[in-house]
């Protein structure tokens, strides 16, 4: 039995004070200087920490918001000088999709390498947009000693990239077919192409180092590959602007080309250059993408990279679908065509949390490509200042390589562990078998239909994505 | 802890005094000075020590934006902010710095976004020109 795939994590304290959610406003001028000041009895020592920071740190200092919101000090102060407030800078973190909660939980995972556990139950809504409108069947969660991170049994999270044979043929007792080239990834995840404003400073190098260390793949735009280190040849997946110039990446295990009218000719020309190299085709998600993917697979394309925008939406003028629905649609169409098992589907965009990775795989993707979470792990606030051409408030591009690698590795470690926990709880032992397993998950529209359909008929409004 | 980039002019802005749909950008360049806005939950969050930390890092000026007196969500925040900014001014004077490099501005959420932005930019321009004068 092979050794368990394990990602070693090591705590990596943040470089900057975290934009916490809650803080205290203090009318300190009215303080009566009681000997039993409530600030001294804060169980989280937030006042002590703030005083230490104010005394020891030099220069510009952001306000520290580390309050846990227990309200003990607010209630017990004899002069009522304390008020709990929500940090408006926290509310400005990220955007509508990468909301402040996601940013904060990603920072926690990157810092500690541990799975975030809230301990006070789930206080959020029953259902939400996108991936929040599907739930996985965790009915096997009763076996913690057998499955999960600490379980005795082996759960494989590895997946294959490439064409698979739909049957084997033998001649004289020997295999009579050549098996097509396959790459194995230890996680159903690869790093996506960095958007131009993030492809700066040490960031691309950090992601490539992490990918190399963990055995993952990383997509890199052709123009961003200058002098490729020979040790990264197996890690880097070049995204070519067209079929031309592919000889440059003759040793790469896989290359990605854009979809075009003559894509079949492009792919076969590249296959002629080196048959062992996988050629993937990048297709923008759109309302009619399912038929195009089926067509591409019929033309012999072995890997399709389905590209959504940063928020996981397809390219459509009205009511764009979320990656959840697009991938299900494509997966369903391929199943109907009988070619699903012959190809690999990589979904890019809209993956902000580890459960999104698992849910995208459940919807039918073989693996996903993620871009922003590793950057958030390096403390990016997604403030968008770099997109406006302004300097980064935290000088993200100057992140030390060793530190960045540690933070992103921690994040990947927690994502791996959360996938293990999820699969253990679902009773699935292989990420390959998680793909398209919609029978083991529930969708809000199905539940609504079952519960209210007979009373109210079909839903009359669209779901928010 | 690593240090965040210190702007030339730091604007500490109460989040409650921003008009609907009319916030300022997080940072901008004005008269060749770099201006950064930091939102605070109430101007009463402004603290003398934090302001002095900003000056310690080399900022030329600090502007505090508060709600008009009597309109604070927490009842006394803008009043506290006034007391504290005056305290900072006094301390700056004591150590031989220009007390005018600290300014308190009152803005109301009922103002139009354009009016609000113009008011802040005008005060920032005043602070910057004051710093330039000092430098000369």
Interface residues (C-beta under 8 A of the other chain):
Chain A: X15 X16 X17 X23 X25 X26 X27 X29 X53 X54 X57 X58 X59 X60 X61 X62 X63 X83 X85 X86 X87 X88 X89 X92 X383 X385 X388 X390 X391 X392 X393 X394 X395
Chain B: X1 X2 X3 X4 X5 X6 X10 X15 X25 X26 X27 X28 X36 X38 X39 X40 X41 X42 X44 X45 X47 X49 X50 X53 X54 X56 X57 X58 X59 X74 X76 X77 X80 X83
